[in-house]
Amino acid sequence: MQQRSEIPIRVLIGKVGLDGHERGARVLCLMLRDEGMEVIYTGIRQTVESIVQVAIQEDVDVIGLSSLAGAHDLSVEIVNQLKEKGRDDILVMVGGIIPDEDIPLLKEGGVSAIFGPGASIKEIVRYIQENVRKKNAG
């Protein structure tokens, strides 16, 4: 049996709603894979339910949602559905174009991190690694 430290972090990257802009999400998938993480990309135009279902089926540690067209508010619905299904151990992060005034609502709703334009892959990887370690230790 593998020790938890040997098991790669599993990340689901998704696009919820009608947002069809996926270049950033695809680039992030490749960069996280290069950092040794297992990445599942659901593609564009997913529902809240489909993201939650795939995350649970794939037993991911993290859900990363990309939003460029205002669907970031759906991330709180994802957090709520995960809680309802007993999987509030999955970190939910959002990246993309997020208006500053929406950030407090996302944080209050259970989104663990928000990465805007200019966030570095190192910053994102460090956040994921540190917080998955904390989650698994606790």
Secondary structure by P-SEA (a helix, b strand, c coil): ccccccccbbbbbbccccccccaaaaaaaaaaaaabbbbbbbcccccaaaaaaaaaaacccbbbbbbccccccaaaaaaaaaaaaccccbbbbbbccccccaaaaaaaacccccccccccaaaaaaaaaaaaaaaaac
